[in-house]
C-alpha cells in the first residue's frame, strides 16, 4: 500500500522552506512531488521599480550565502549595457570575493550535511571554520553577509594588504586538509550515510541540465570559471573536480576538492593583484537600449542574469534571474526515487539547495 | 583557430542549417544570437539536443502595446552562450518539455509571471504563488480576464 508523507514546508530535516511530498511503500520512496514558492518575494518585479544603484542593493538580497555572486552577475550584465569595463585590480578582487564566498558556502553546506548525518561534532567544526571565512570576508568588505562590494565598473573597497590575507587562507586550508576533508572522505559514518545514496545518473543529470557540483558529481565536467571565464579567471590555474558516481558521496567529494582549489585560486589572485584603480565608473552611467546577459559560476552552479534596458531610463526594464537551485531542484525527484525515507533529508541537502534564490 | 573552436563553429552551422535560416550567428554582448526565421521553438529544441547543447532558461519580455511577447531561449554549447529569440503575437506558444525535460519549471514560471500558456503540456498548480492568478506579477497591466489579486498590477517607479 502506498501512502504520501509530506515533508515541509517547515521541518527539522529541511533547512529552508519548501515541501517534498513523498509517495512511499513501506520505508522506500517511490516518487516525490516538489513544491516551492514559500519564500516568493517578487524580486524580479521589484527590480523594475529600482534605479541602477538601488537595483544592485536589491539583487544582493536574492541570496544570503552568495550575495556577492548575484551583484557580480548583475553588474557584469549592466557593464555590458553601459559600455564600462572594470579595471584589472577590481577583477582580481572580484575573484577573491567570489572564491571566499564559495568557501563559505561549501563549509556551511558541509556543516549542515554533517548535522543531517548525525555527526554533530563535525557540524561544530565546520561552523567554526565558517566563522574564519566570514572573518576574511569581513576584513575585506566590512560585512559578514551582504558585502556591498560591487558596482557598475568596479568594486567599492580595495584589498589594501593582499599578502596579509594569505596566512588566513593557509590556516583555513590546513584545517580543511587536517580535519574536515579526511573525516568526510574516510570515516565510516560519512561513507555509510553517503555512498550509493541519492544517485543521479549521468544521463539523468544531462537530461535535467543540472549545474555546479551536482553536475560535476554526475560526471559532467562543466565549470564557467574555466569554460567561459569572467573577472580574472582566465589567468587562474585550477582543476575542475569531477566524480562519476552521482551519489551523495560524490557530491561531497567534489565540494571538498573545490575547497582546496578555491584556496589555490585566492592565493593566485592575491599574488597577481597589481596596484591600480578599483573602479572605472564614470560620473554618470548611460545604458544602451537592449538586453545583456551574464553568467557566473556560483558555489551551487551557474547563475544567469538577463538585463534589459530602455533608452533614457534609470531603471532596468526587466531583470531575469536563473539561479542554480532552480535548475538542480527538479532532479531531487529522481535522486529520492528508491531511497529510504530516512535518507531523504540528506539527499535533498546534497544539492545544497537555496530557496531564497529559487523563489526570489 | 583551435580544433575546439572549429568543432564548435561546425556545431553552430549545423544548428543553423537544421533551423533552415540563412541568417548567421551574431555575437552581441557575449551572447551568440540566431534569428530563427520561420523555425519554431520546438525546432530549436531538437537542433540543440542534437548538438549536445545544455538548456539554460527562457527569458520572457512583454512587448509594448499589443505586440505580444518575446521569448529568449538560452543554451550553453561548450561554454558559449547561445540565444534564440521567438516573438509570439498572442499569449500561447508550444511547450518544449517533451523534448527538453529541463524546461519544465521555467515554462511554469513564465506562465505564472506573464500568463503565457505553453501548449501541449499539463500545467500543475502555480509553483511560486499557489492559489494566485497567473500574469499578475510581471505583466505591465493585469490580465483582463484574470484580475490580479494580492500583488501590484501597476508598476510604481521609484525616481
Contacts between the chains, C-beta under 8 A, distances in Angstrom:
chain1	res1	chain2	res2	distance
A	35	B	127	7.7
A	35	B	130	7.5
A	36	B	127	5.9
A	36	B	128	6.8
A	37	B	126	7.3
A	37	B	127	5.6
A	37	B	128	4.0
A	37	B	129	6.0
A	37	B	130	6.0
A	40	B	128	4.6
A	40	B	129	5.8
A	42	B	137	5.8
A	42	B	151	6.5
A	44	B	113	7.4
A	44	B	137	7.8
A	44	B	138	6.4
A	45	B	137	5.4
A	45	B	138	5.9
A	45	B	151	7.8
A	45	B	152	7.5
A	45	B	155	7.4
A	48	B	155	6.0
A	49	B	155	6.1
A	49	B	156	5.6
A	49	B	157	5.9
A	49	B	158	5.4
A	50	B	158	5.9
A	51	B	158	6.6
A	51	B	159	7.7
A	54	B	158	6.7
A	80	B	29	4.2
A	80	B	30	6.5
A	81	B	29	7.4
A	206	B	54	7.7
A	207	B	101	4.9
A	207	B	102	7.1
A	208	B	101	6.1
A	208	B	102	5.5
A	209	B	54	5.1
A	209	B	55	4.8
A	209	B	56	7.3
A	209	B	100	7.6
A	209	B	101	7.9
A	209	B	102	3.5
A	222	B	54	7.4
A	222	B	76	7.7
A	224	B	79	7.2
A	226	B	79	8.0
A	227	B	78	7.0
A	227	B	79	3.2
A	228	B	76	7.9
A	228	B	79	4.3
A	228	B	80	7.1
A	228	B	81	7.0
A	290	B	28	7.8
A	290	B	29	7.7
A	291	B	29	7.8
A	291	B	61	7.8
A	291	B	72	7.4
A	292	B	29	4.4
A	292	B	30	7.5
A	292	B	31	7.9
A	293	B	29	7.2
A	293	B	30	6.8
A	293	B	31	5.2
A	293	B	74	7.2
A	293	B	81	6.3
A	293	B	83	7.2
A	294	B	30	7.3
A	295	B	81	6.4
A	302	B	56	7.3
A	302	B	76	7.9
A	304	B	56	5.9
A	304	B	57	6.2
A	304	B	74	7.1
A	306	B	57	7.9
A	306	B	59	4.3
A	306	B	72	6.9
A	306	B	74	7.9
A	308	B	61	6.3
A	314	B	159	7.6
A	315	B	157	6.4
A	315	B	158	7.6
A	317	B	61	7.8
A	318	B	59	7.7
A	318	B	61	5.7
A	320	B	57	7.4
A	320	B	59	4.3
A	320	B	60	7.6
A	322	B	56	6.3
A	322	B	57	4.0
A	322	B	106	7.4
A	326	B	105	6.4
A	326	B	106	7.6
A	327	B	56	7.9
A	327	B	102	7.0
A	329	B	105	7.6
A	330	B	101	7.9
A	330	B	102	7.5
A	330	B	104	6.3
A	330	B	105	5.8
A	359	B	128	6.1
